[in-house]
Amino acid sequence: MNEANEFSRESLKQERHLGPNIGVLAIVFTLLFNIGLSFVISFSGNRPYFPGPWESADTIVRYFRDQPMDVLRCAFFQFGSAIPLGLVVVNMVSRLRFLGIRAAGPYIALFGGLLTASTLALSALIEWVMAYPDMAQDTGAIRALYYMVFAIGGVGYSVPLGIFFAGVSVSAGIAKILPKWLTVFGLVLAVCGELSWLSLVFPKLIFLIPLTRFPGFIWLIIVGFMLPRSASKRVIQD
């Protein structure tokens, strides 16, 4: 009798994907990233803010010389946010595989997602270097590191994030395990992410980077909560 009960419990476990709540992880990622961002932006215009690449060299260097603690706090939280983002990626891909999706989509999502988490962590660590005491006195080094941060954390983030969105959205759309509007939303974000690559040549398209990043927070959270955990939603593919 005990063996039968044990078998029944094991079977029940196998009917649901075992792993952390993806939606909660996505919320943690969003909160950590935006807490970090709050130290280097200004909504009122009454405090210094992280300069854009169109700013003069003097403006860029002066910001990092005068606001090292703000940069350090931003780097701290955004590096931390890369961890839950990576966990979102691997758990979402694992869930897609559990639900029976055997096509290339989950692996495409895995490539894009892990690359996104890696570029986020790398850009945060470079920011930490820039906030190191007396580092801002080296004008040439600060400028070079700044453009590295902007490239790695900008296009280097949005393009692979678009690949991740595409991999998940196409997989979920074909399998019909998410609402159609949500998969279309993901594909639109994917297109914005891939087109942001053009901002390397056409700077006016830089708006595509935040257009991928910030709605992407919402998409990750919604998908994290709506992606089925039950094996009853499995897709059987040859």
Residue, then its C-alpha position, 0 to 999 in steps of 0.5 A: m500500500n505504501e509503495a502504491n502511495e509513493f508511486s502515486r505521489e511520484s506520478l503527480k510530481q511528474e505531471r507538473h514542471l518542478g522549478p521556481n515560479i518564473g513570474v516571481l523571478a521576473i519580478v525580482f529581476t525587474l525590481l533589481f534592475n530598476i532600483g539600480l537605474s533609479f540612482v542614475i536617472s532623473f525624472s525632475g531634471n534637478r539632479p545629475y543623470f547618466p549621460g547619453p553617448w551624444e553628450s560631450a566628453d567633458t560632460i561624460v567624464r564630469y558625471f563619473r567624477d562627481q557621482p561615483m557612489d550613484v554609479l556604484r549603486c547602479a552597478f551593484f543592483q544591475f549586476g545582481s539583476a543578471i542572476p534572476l534573469g539567467l534563472v528566468v531564461v533557463n527555467m522558461v526553456s526547461r518549461l518549454r521542453f517539459l511541455g513537449i516542444r522539441a523544435a529549435g525554438p527553446y534552444i534559440a531562446l536559451f542562446g539569446g537569454l543567457l547572452t542577455a544576462s551575460t552582457l547585463a552582468l558585464s556592463a555592470l562590472i565595467e560600471w563598477v570599474m568606472a566608479y572605483p576611487d580616482m578612476a575618473q581622473d583618467t579621462g581617456a580610460i573613462r571615455a573608453l569604458y563608458y562607450m563599452v558600457f553603452a554598447i554592451g548594455g545597450v545593443g549588446y543587451s537588446v539584440p540577444l533579448g530580442i532573440f530570446f523573445a522570438g524563441v519563446s514566442v514562436s515556440a509558444g505560438i506554434a504549441k498554442i500554450l500562450p494567448k495569441w496576443l501575448t505571443v504577438f507582443g513578444l514577436v513585436l518586442a523581438v523585432c524591436g530588439e533586432l532592429s536596435w542593431l541598426s542604431l550602431v550605424f544610425p544613432k537616431l534609432i537608439f530609441l529601439i533599445p528602451l523600446t525593447r527593454f522596458p516593455g520586455f519587463i512586462w512581457l517576462i512577468i506575464v509569460g512567467f505567470m501564464l506559461p503552463r506548468s501542467a503536463s496536461k498542456r504538453v505538446i506531442q511532436d515527432 
